[in-house]
C-alpha cells in the first residue's frame, strides 16, 4: 500500500520505508502476568480440594473404626471438592483470558504519527535519517531565493539541477519519506496522511515556481515565492520542524 516518491531510492531508504512499527509494551505483559497469578492465588485459596476442612474427633474415630466405609465416604465427599476446583480453575482461566485481551487491545501502538504517537521507533529513525537532508535543502532554497531577489539566478539554477544533499532532487525523496513516517498505523495509504498531503501541496508550488524561473526569469519567479514559502511552512509544522527561515 505504499506509494514511493518520484526518483530513485537507495536500498536503505526502501527498507526504512517498510519497517514494521507496532510493538507491545513490556509493562502490559508484566501487568497481565501479575493479574493472572493473583486470580489463580484467589482460586486456590478458596478451593477445598487444596485446603480441606479439619475433621472432628468423632469423624476421625469413625474413619479409623470403619475403614472401608470411610474410604467410600472420602471419595463421595471429595467429589464435590474436585468439581468445585475445576469450576474455580475454569473461572480463573476466563479471567486471565479477558484480562489479556483488554490489556493487549488497549496498549498504545508505538507508531509514527505527527503529534498523537510521535516518538515511535519508525518516526524516530525517519527523523534521524531525513531531518538533516530536509533542513539543508530548505536552507539552500532560501539562499537561492535571496540571490534571485538580488538578480543572481545562478544559485537557483544549481539548486534545481543538482542531485546531491541540499538540492531539490534530494528533498523530493527525503521530504516524502519523512512525511510518510508521520502516521498512526502501518495500513494507512501514504496519500491519506496529512503530512504527505501538505508535502505534495508544497511540491506543487515549487514546480510552479521553477517553471516561472525557466520561462519568465528570476523577477517573475520571485513574486511567486511567497506562495512557496507559505506551503513550505505549513508542511514543516506538520513534520515538527521550525519555520523555513529559522532552520
N, C-alpha and C positions, 0 to 999 in steps of 0.2 A: 503493500500500500504506500510505499514511499516513492515520491517523485523526485528524482535527482535534479540538481540545478544544471543550467547550461554550462558547458565547459567540462574539461576533463577533471576527474577526481583521482587523487592518489589512492593506492590500496589502503593506506592507513585511514584516510578520510572516509572511505567507504565503510570500513569496519566500525569506526566510531559512530557512523550514522545509523548503524543497525544494532548497536549494543542493547541488550535487554536491560530494562530499567526497574523491574519490580523486585522488591526484596521484602522479606518478612522480618519484623523487629524481634530481636532477641528477647527483649523484656516480655513480649506477649507469650513466647514459648515458655519462659520461666513462670509467668503467671498461670498459664494453663496447667503446668506440672504441679504447682502448689495447690491449686484448686482441686485437681484430681485426687491428690494424696489426702487432702482434707476430707473430701467426700468419702473416700474409702475408709479413712480412720473412723468417721462417724458411723458408717455402716457396721464395721467390725466391733465397735464399742457397744453397739446395741443388739448384736447378734448373739442369741443364747447358745448357738452351736459352739461358739468360741468362748463364751463366758457362762457356763451352766450355773444354775442356781444351786446353792448348797443344800444337801439333804438333811432332813431332821434325824434325830437319833432313832426314832421309830422306823423311819424309812430304811435306814442303814441296817437295822436289825432284821427287818423283813426281807431285805435283799440277801443277807447272809444266810438266813434260815431257809429260804426257798429260792435256790439259785436259778433253776430252770424258769420258774415263773418270773423271777426278777429280770432275767435276761430277755425274756419275751416282752416284759413291760418296758425295759430300756429301749428296745427297738421301736415300740409303739410311741414312747414318749419323745424319742429323738427325731422321729419322722417329721413332726411339725416344725421342730427346730431347723432341720435341714431345708425344709420348704421355705421357711422364713428367711434363712440365709440366702437361698437362691433368689428370692424376691428382692431382698435388700441389695444383693450384688448386681442384679439387673438394673435396679434404680440408680445405683452409683455409676454404672456404665452409661446410662442415659444422661445423667447429669454431666459427666465428663464430655460426652459427645456434643451436647448442646453448648457447653462452655467453650469447647474448642472451635465450634462453628462460629459462635459470636465473636470470639477474640480474633480469629483469622479474617472474618468479614469486615470487622471494624478497624483492623490495623491499617494505618495510613500508608499509602504506597509512596516509596521514596523515589518518585519520578520527577522529571523535569517539567516544571510549569511555571511560567513567569508569575511570581507572587505566591500563589497558593501552596505549592510544594517545592518551591525553589530550594536548591541545596541538595537535590538528589544527585546520585553518583554520575548519571549521564550528563546532567546540566553542568555540574562542577567540571567534569572533564572537557565539555564543549567550551566552557568559558576559558579554561586554561589553554586550550588549543587555538581558539579563534579570536578572543578579545584583542590580543596584541596585533594580529593581522588587520582586523577591522579598524582598530584605532589608527594604525599607520596609514591605511588607505584614506580614512576620513581627513586626517591631518594633511595629507598630500593634496586632497581635493580642495581644501580651504586655501592652501598655498597657491594652487593653480588658479583658483578664482581671484585671489588677491592680485596675482600677477596679471591676470586678464583685465582686471579693472584699471591697471596701470598701462595697458596697451601691449603687454607681452603675452602672446599666446603660446609660447614655447613650452612652459610647464604643463599647460592643459593638454597640449597635443601629446606630450610624453606620457602623461598620466593615462590617457585613454588608449595609447598604442602599446604600452609596456605590458609585461606579464609577470614581473617579479613582485615580491611583497611590497605593499604600499601603492599598488596601481589599481585601476578599476577592474581589470580582469581578475585579480586576486580576491578582491572583496566580493565579487559576484558568487564565488564559491564559499568563502569563509562566512560572509553575511547570511547566506541561505542556511548553511549548516548550523550556525549559531541560533538563527530564528527557529529552526526545526527542533532544537533542544528544549525550547520553552513549551512544554506540553504537559497535560495531566495524565495521559496514559499512552501506551505504545500502539494503540489501534487507530487513533485519530489520523485522518489523512492530512498530510502537510498543508495542503491548500486551505484547510479549515481552521488552521491555527492562527490566532490573532497576530502573532509576531511575523508569521510568513506573509500574511495579507498586507501588513504595513511595510514589510520589506519590499514586496512587489510594487506597492504604490510608490515607494522611493525610487525603485529602478525605472519605472515609467517616466518619472520626472527627469531623471538623469539622462535617459535615452533622448528625450525631447531637447534637453539642454545640449547634448552632444551633437545632435543634428543641426541645431541653430549655429553652433560653433563652426561646423563644417561648411554650411551653406551660406550663412549670413554674417559670419565673423564674430569677434570677441565682444564687441559692444552690444550687439543684439542678444547674444548668449548671456551676458552679464545681467541684463534686465530680467531674464527668466530664472536667475539663480535663487531669488527669494523663495520660489515655489519648491526648488530642490532642497533648500535648507529646512523649510518647514516640514516637508515629508521625511527628511532625514532625522530631524529632532523627534518627530512622532515615533519613528521606528526605534530610535535609541532609547527612548523612555520604556518601550515595550521589552527591550532586552537588557534593562538595568544598567545602561551606560549614560554618562552625563551629556549635556548638550554639545553640539559639534565643535564649537569654539572653546570649549573647556577641556577637551581631550588632550 
